[in-house]
Amino acid sequence: MFDVGIFTAEPGKAGFDEADVVLLERRPIRSGVQTLRFITTREPAFAGVDPYNKWIDRDSNDNLRAVS
């Protein structure tokens, strides 16, 4: 189980606060390609797995992606 988050601003950058969190919940994540679907009332700008870097990994900068 990992934290999965959707945000209106990039976590860790200046000006980010809790109002920018659209959704944060724990989901089972496995290796390979997966599709996660969410219904929200606000338009997201960023989404990621383990967005607050609670787990140790080799490249924690790849946990977030801009949503297009």
N, C-alpha and C positions, 0 to 999 in steps of 0.2 A: 504494500500500500504506500502510495506516494501522494504528496500534496500536488494538486493541479489547480492552477490559478488563471483567472482572466482579469485583465486590468485595463483601465483607460489611460494609464501612464506607465512608464517603465519603472519597476521596483528597483530601489537602490540609487536612483538618480535624484538630483535636487528637485524639491517641490513635491515628491511623491508622499502621499499620506493615505490613511485608511479609507478615505472617501474614493480613492482611485481603484479600490478592490471591487470588481463586479461580482466575482465568485471565487471562493477558495474552498475546496473539499478534497477529501482523500479518496483515491480511486486505485484499483488494482492495475499495475502496469507490468507488462511482460516484455520480453525481447521481441524484435520484429516490428512490422508495420501495424499500427493500430489507428482506429478512428474514434475520437471522442466527440460526442455531440452535446451541446448545451443550448438551452433556451434562456435568453436573458432579456431584460428590459432596456439595457444600455448597450451601446455599440462598443465593442472591445477594440483596443489598439495593440495589446500584447497578450500572449498566452504562453504558459510554460508548465513544465513538470519540475517539482522541487524548486519553485521560484525564489525561495529564501535561502537556498543552499544549506539545508539541514544535513544532507548526506554528503559524504566526502566523495568527490569524483575528480578525474584527471583534468577536466575542462569545465569548470562551473559556469563559464560564460556562454555555453551552448544550451542552457536550460530554458531560455526565453526566445521567442520569435515574435516579430511584428506580424499582426494580422492584417491581411490585405482585403 
